[in-house]
Every structure is written in structure tokens, then in C-alpha cells.
Amino acid sequence: MKRLFFATALIAVAGSALASTATTTAHPATKEPAHGLSTPADMKWGPAPPVFQAGAEMAVLEGNPAAQAPYVVRLKMPDGYKIMPHWHPTTENVTVISGTFHLGTGATFDEAKGMEMPTGAFGFIGPHMQHYAWTTGETIVQVHGMGPFKLRREMTRMTALVMRVCILTRHPPPISPARGTDKSRSEEARSGLTGH
């Protein structure tokens, strides 16, 4: 009886070890790092892409903002820096790391209609929503989302009207504002990270 119990226990342990090995080898290693860490000293700041006004600096912390994948960047702006009205085709998530970031919505830059985001604040802007921003004091924001990150300005009057109706009725836009617009009145600018 003791031999039968010992044999059963041995088979159970061996089977468990084999199953564990099979589980670990069945999942191939991903090419992406499992984790990452960036201290402020490690961050490589450089001029922000040309779609931004001069004076801002950007550091890419994770991913590639120009690729169709998750990304995390930081944007450092001097006191009084302005980002004129624009929109993105994807959701933009913003966390204020330092300083004060002001955010307003609409196609016209109007500081009276903006909201103050102090250090530690988080906000997000949905796809196709026109917005603008400015800073008080040197300000660093962290932006993350699903790429590709694109910043687009101005729409034709017809596209702007369609977008307003969609926002008011809470329906998704039937067209992408980047398509079918009058070239003389529309400007599309990518982040500049890929030279587009």
C-alpha cells in the first residue's frame, strides 16, 4: 500500500512539473520589454516636433507616437506657452507633472473659457474635439494614448458644422475631418516624429 501511495505521489509531482514547463514554453517571449523605468535624469529632451510652436521640448518615454501602438510622451513648455486650437483623431490623455496647464475647448482660443489644471491634475479630450491650451510657469505634461499621435488644425465650415452637430447629439462623426476637406482652408499636421 505504501508503494502504491509513493508511486501515485511521484507521478503527480512529475506531471505537475511537466505541466508547468509546458505552460512556460507555450507562450513565446514578446519582443517588447516587460517593464521599463525612466528617471528624470534619464529622459532625453529635444525640440518638440514642428507642429508645436517654438520653445517646447519633448521626451518620448515609451512607444513610438507615430506608430499605431500605445505611447507616452512628456511635453515641457515655458511660461505663457500657447497651443492653438486643434484636434486629434484619437483620445488624448494629459497628466500635469509640474506647473499649471490651462485647457479650453472650441475652435477659438479664449483664455476666459479655459479650465485650470494644477500639478497632479488629469484630463482627457475625446477624438475630434477641438481644444487649445496655455501654461502658467514652466509646465510639464505627460500625454499618453494610442498612436499614431496626430495634431490637426482648422476645418472647413461644413466639417465644423457636422462636428458640432455630432457633439451636441452625442453621435460619432460620420466622416473623418481630415478627409474631403477644402485644401485651401484645411491644414493637417502630424506630430513630426516621422517627418510627415
Secondary structure, DSSP 8 states (H G I E B T S, - for coil): -HHHHHHHHHHHHHHHHHHHHHHHHHS---SS-S-----TTT---EE--TTS-TT-EEEEEES-TTSSSEEEEEEEE-TT-EEEEEB-SS-EEEEEEEEEEEEEESSS--GGG-EEE-TT-EEEE-TT--EEEEEEEEEEEEEEEES--EEEE---HHHHHHHHHHHHHT---SS-TTSS--TTT-EEEE-STT--
